[in-house]
Amino acid sequence: MKHIIFILAACCLMMAGCKPKSEPVQAQEPQEGAAVYLTREISPEALVRIYKALGVEAKGRVAVKISTGEGSNPNYLKPELIRLLVEAVNGTIVECNTAYGNAPEDKQDERNTSANHWKVIERHGFTPLFKVDIMDEEGEMRIPVTDTTHLKYDIVGSHMANYDFMIALNHFKGHPMGGYGGALKNLSIGCASSNGKAYIHSAGKMEVLDMAKLWTPEYIGDQDGFLESMAAAAQAVTDYFQKKDGIIYISVMNNMSIDCDCVDHPEPVKLKDYGILASTDPVALDQACVDIINQQKVTAENDPTDLIGRINNQHGVHTIEWAEKIGLGSRKYHMVDIDRK
């Protein structure tokens, strides 16, 4: 009797696992947009984990593009935080000189010449731990732009030619002119030589830096043109590395002042640290970071009001809009929480 029951049970299980051939298999609903990976942990180990989650190997000669921070700015990504990632990819920290000088009392903190820039890089603790390269220290080169609305080309540091792969390691925060600083700014203004920065800021009007004229209304009067030029330059750098071994984008949302790391004395940080995001799409990544800021609730310890105001006042989201329009990426994304895996 037990034997018969066992046979009947086995048959039931087999029948339950079988379906008629005519019954369609239910397709899994595809997720919309680019994958943006998220961890709420901000640590050296988390940076390595989110890099690995992207599934893209940094190979060849790897440039890790960061902002080493203006001299007295405390908010830049610290060497201790990024060290494990840079070591994991055998990367070189890359930077470019700025297109401005500081007030007389802050001259020791400026980065508009390589000599001064090296002093700041050393003081901020990068040189003892990493290979560091100021890409425009020995000149500049022009790379093609797909979008020629404002720019005829992008002017970047000549040392960019020495690298096969780039990790755009971005510190997400505000920016006095761009509204916010993220992946698109790090690729465009960040990789541009001093002349290239002037070219982008002036929306193509100034190809050779002239400090006496650059910040005048004649050259800096077209805000949307500047933002669109940033998107075009970001696309140029992305295209450059996609034709080589590749490029990925990681953004750290910590120490988020309304001011950029390029500001010597930034406004106080009013937002709590949020986490690290990463994607193979810089447009989706910047959109996700902006969305996170817009979704923050005002509390005594966490107030996004000023940063949201800065982004809106400078029309900062237009950089993302234009980047999508010219085909750099998509504003649509889905979030992948690697903490839940």
C-alpha positions as a printed Julia matrix, in Angstrom:
341×3 Matrix{Float64}:
  0.0    0.0     0.0
  2.8    2.41    0.93
  4.48   1.53   -2.34
  1.32   2.44   -4.32
  0.95   5.76   -2.46
  4.58   6.64   -3.19
  4.07   5.94   -6.92
  0.9    8.05   -7.03
  2.65  10.95   -5.26
  5.57  10.79   -7.67
  3.21  10.88  -10.64
  1.43  13.91   -9.23
  4.71  15.73   -8.83
  5.72  14.91  -12.39
  2.38  16.07  -13.74
  2.62  19.32  -11.76
  5.98  20.03  -13.35
  4.77  19.37  -16.89
  2.87  21.82  -19.1
  1.22  21.27  -22.46
  3.41  22.31  -25.36
  0.78  24.79  -26.48
  0.97  26.79  -23.2
  3.2   29.88  -23.66
  6.03  30.55  -21.22
  5.49  33.82  -19.35
  8.19  36.31  -20.42
  9.93  38.34  -17.72
  9.17  42.04  -17.96
 12.36  43.87  -19.06
 13.52  46.7   -16.8
 13.47  50.11  -18.41
 16.51  52.28  -18.93
 20.13  51.94  -17.93
 21.15  50.08  -14.8
 22.36  52.37  -12.02
 23.95  50.46   -9.17
 23.63  51.73   -5.6
 25.18  51.05   -2.23
 24.38  53.12    0.83
 27.79  52.25    2.28
 30.56  54.76    1.64
 33.84  52.96    2.23
 36.92  51.8     0.3
 35.48  48.29    0.16
 32.11  49.53   -1.13
 33.83  51.39   -3.96
 35.48  48.16   -5.1
 32.2   46.24   -4.79
 30.24  48.68   -6.92
 33.0   48.74   -9.53
 32.81  44.95   -9.75
 28.99  45.07   -9.89
 29.22  46.96  -13.19
 30.8   43.89  -14.78
 33.2   45.94  -16.91
 36.9   45.28  -16.39
 39.19  48.3   -16.35
 42.11  47.16  -18.46
 45.19  48.54  -20.12
 46.46  51.89  -18.91
 43.71  53.08  -16.58
 43.04  56.75  -15.86
 41.02  57.48  -12.73
 39.62  60.98  -13.23
 38.84  62.8    -9.98
 38.98  66.32   -8.67
 41.88  66.61   -6.25
 40.14  69.65   -4.74
 40.97  73.32   -4.39
 43.59  74.05   -1.75
 41.36  74.9     1.23
 38.34  72.86    0.17
 37.78  69.9     2.55
 35.09  68.08    0.56
 37.05  66.31   -2.23
 37.18  62.51   -2.38
 39.89  61.54    0.09
 42.83  59.34   -0.91
 41.99  56.89    1.87
 38.5   56.37    0.43
 39.55  55.71   -3.16
 42.8   53.85   -2.51
 41.53  50.26   -2.78
 39.75  50.95   -6.05
 42.75  52.67   -7.63
 44.99  49.83   -6.53
 42.54  47.2    -7.81
 42.71  48.63  -11.35
 46.37  49.7   -11.18
 45.14  53.18  -12.04
 46.68  56.62  -12.33
 44.92  59.63  -10.82
 44.46  62.18  -13.61
 43.61  65.87  -13.39
 43.87  69.08  -15.42
 44.69  72.64  -14.47
 41.97  75.2   -13.81
 41.01  78.28  -15.8
 40.99  80.72  -12.91
 43.18  82.1   -10.15
 42.26  82.74   -6.56
 42.14  85.92   -4.54
 45.58  87.22   -3.44
 45.22  85.76    0.05
 44.53  82.29   -1.42
 47.26  82.1    -4.05
 48.93  79.15   -2.35
 45.74  77.14   -2.84
 45.16  77.68   -6.55
 45.55  75.1    -9.3
 45.77  77.22  -12.45
 49.44  76.32  -13.04
 51.01  72.88  -12.83
 53.55  74.08  -10.25
 50.83  75.28   -7.9
 48.57  72.34   -8.69
 51.24  69.83   -7.69
 51.57  71.54   -4.31
 47.85  71.14   -3.65
 47.84  67.53   -4.87
 50.68  66.75   -2.48
 49.09  68.61    0.43
 45.84  66.7    -0.08
 47.69  63.42    0.28
 47.53  61.95   -3.23
 51.19  61.78   -4.22
 52.35  59.4    -1.45
 49.73  56.82   -2.43
 49.17  57.06   -6.19
 50.64  57.71   -9.57
 49.28  61.17  -10.42
 49.23  62.9   -13.81
 48.25  66.49  -14.64
 47.15  65.73  -18.17
 47.7   69.22  -19.6
 51.08  69.8   -17.91
 52.86  69.3   -21.23
 50.21  70.64  -23.53
 46.81  69.83  -24.96
 45.17  68.06  -27.86
 41.87  68.3   -29.69
 39.43  65.42  -29.91
 36.29  65.29  -32.08
 32.84  66.32  -30.88
 29.68  64.79  -32.3
 27.56  67.78  -31.31
 28.88  70.92  -33.02
 26.16  73.29  -31.83
 28.72  75.36  -29.91
 32.08  73.56  -30.08
 34.16  72.57  -33.08
 36.16  70.08  -30.99
 37.06  69.39  -27.36
 40.4   70.61  -25.99
 41.8   68.14  -23.44
 45.13  67.48  -21.77
 47.6   65.89  -24.17
 48.39  63.1   -21.7
 44.91  61.66  -22.27
 46.49  59.86  -25.21
 48.52  57.81  -22.69
 45.44  55.95  -21.38
 43.26  53.14  -22.68
 40.45  53.13  -20.13
 38.9   55.76  -17.88
 37.05  55.55  -14.6
 35.21  58.82  -14.11
 35.2   58.85  -10.31
 32.91  61.73   -9.5
 32.09  63.58   -6.31
 28.45  64.61   -6.61
 27.75  68.07   -5.14
 26.61  71.52   -6.18
 28.42  73.88   -8.54
 28.27  77.7    -8.72
 27.83  77.8   -12.51
 26.68  74.34  -13.56
 24.19  73.91  -10.72
 25.62  70.53   -9.84
 28.81  68.61  -10.46
 28.69  64.93  -11.38
 29.81  62.61  -14.17
 29.12  65.01  -17.05
 31.09  67.84  -15.46
 33.99  65.56  -14.5
 34.23  64.35  -18.1
 33.93  67.79  -19.68
 35.37  70.59  -17.55
 37.39  68.04  -15.58
 39.25  66.61  -18.58
 39.63  69.91  -20.41
 42.92  71.81  -20.4
 42.91  75.39  -19.14
 42.15  76.56  -22.68
 39.56  73.82  -23.02
 37.8   74.99  -19.87
 37.62  78.52  -21.25
 36.28  77.12  -24.53
 33.48  75.23  -22.76
 32.61  78.01  -20.3
 32.32  80.51  -23.15
 30.23  78.09  -25.26
 32.87  78.1   -27.99
 33.68  81.83  -28.04
 37.17  81.63  -26.45
 39.67  79.01  -27.6
 42.71  80.48  -25.83
 42.33  81.4   -22.18
 42.27  85.13  -21.54
 41.65  85.69  -17.84
 40.87  89.38  -18.34
 37.96  88.56  -20.65
 36.77  85.07  -19.71
 34.42  85.93  -16.88
 32.87  88.96  -18.59
 29.24  88.92  -19.87
 30.49  88.93  -23.45
 31.97  85.46  -23.0
 29.96  84.09  -20.06
 26.48  85.21  -21.0
 24.9   82.08  -22.45
 24.13  79.76  -19.55
 22.36  77.1   -21.6
 25.13  77.3   -24.19
 27.66  76.56  -21.45
 25.62  73.6   -20.19
 25.17  72.26  -23.72
 28.9   72.64  -24.33
 29.6   70.57  -21.21
 27.37  67.81  -22.54
 29.11  67.9   -25.93
 32.57  67.77  -24.33
 31.51  64.92  -22.04
 30.34  62.99  -25.1
 33.69  63.64  -26.8
 35.64  62.1   -23.9
 33.24  59.17  -23.66
 33.52  58.5   -27.4
 37.31  58.75  -27.18
 37.57  55.97  -24.6
 34.8   53.82  -26.05
 36.93  53.58  -29.19
 39.77  52.3   -27.0
 39.22  49.9   -24.06
 36.24  51.59  -22.42
 34.94  53.94  -19.74
 32.74  53.65  -16.63
 31.24  56.15  -14.2
 31.07  56.09  -10.39
 29.62  58.9    -8.25
 30.08  59.32   -4.51
 27.34  61.26   -2.75
 29.1   62.53    0.36
 30.15  65.93    1.72
 27.56  67.53   -0.57
 27.94  71.29   -0.33
 26.15  73.53   -2.82
 29.67  74.45   -3.96
 32.05  72.41   -6.07
 35.42  71.02   -4.98
 36.88  73.77   -7.18
 35.63  76.42   -4.73
 38.32  77.34   -2.23
 35.95  78.17    0.63
 32.71  76.22    0.01
 29.4   76.73    1.75
 28.73  74.36    4.68
 27.45  70.85    4.01
 23.76  70.55    4.96
 23.0   67.1     3.53
 23.72  63.72    5.04
 25.99  61.41    3.1
 23.87  59.16    0.88
 25.93  56.46   -0.81
 27.77  55.45   -3.99
 26.17  55.07   -7.42
 27.68  53.63  -10.61
 26.63  53.04  -14.21
 27.88  52.52  -17.73
 25.63  55.47  -18.71
 26.75  58.89  -17.4
 23.42  60.53  -18.25
 21.43  57.99  -16.25
 23.92  58.29  -13.39
 23.65  62.07  -13.13
 19.85  61.89  -13.42
 19.7   59.34  -10.61
 21.84  61.52   -8.33
 19.7   64.61   -9.03
 16.54  62.59   -8.4
 17.89  61.45   -5.04
 18.52  65.06   -4.02
 15.04  66.11   -5.16
 13.48  63.28   -3.13
 15.22  64.19    0.13
 12.96  65.42    2.94
 13.91  68.44    5.01
 14.9   67.57    8.56
 17.05  69.26   11.19
 20.03  67.11   10.1
 19.36  66.9     6.37
 18.31  69.87    4.27
 18.4   69.68    0.45
 16.77  73.11   -0.03
 19.91  75.05   -0.96
 21.28  72.41   -3.32
 17.92  72.01   -5.08
 17.76  75.79   -5.4
 21.28  75.95   -6.82
 20.5   73.27   -9.43
 17.24  74.96  -10.42
 18.64  78.5   -10.48
 21.47  77.46  -12.81
 19.17  75.27  -14.93
 21.56  72.45  -14.11
 19.29  69.65  -15.31
 19.61  71.06  -18.84
 23.07  69.48  -19.08
 21.41  66.11  -18.61
 18.6   66.95  -21.0
 21.04  68.02  -23.71
 23.29  65.02  -23.15
 20.32  62.74  -23.79
 19.28  64.77  -26.84
 22.69  64.4   -28.5
 22.77  60.66  -27.83
 25.25  60.41  -24.96
 22.88  58.34  -22.85
 19.38  58.03  -21.43
 17.68  59.77  -18.51
 15.65  56.59  -17.97
 17.19  54.15  -15.53
 16.42  51.43  -13.02
 18.18  51.19   -9.69
 20.04  48.04   -8.65
 20.65  47.94   -4.9
 23.8   45.87   -4.41
 23.33  45.91   -0.62
 20.4   43.51   -1.04
 22.36  40.89   -2.97
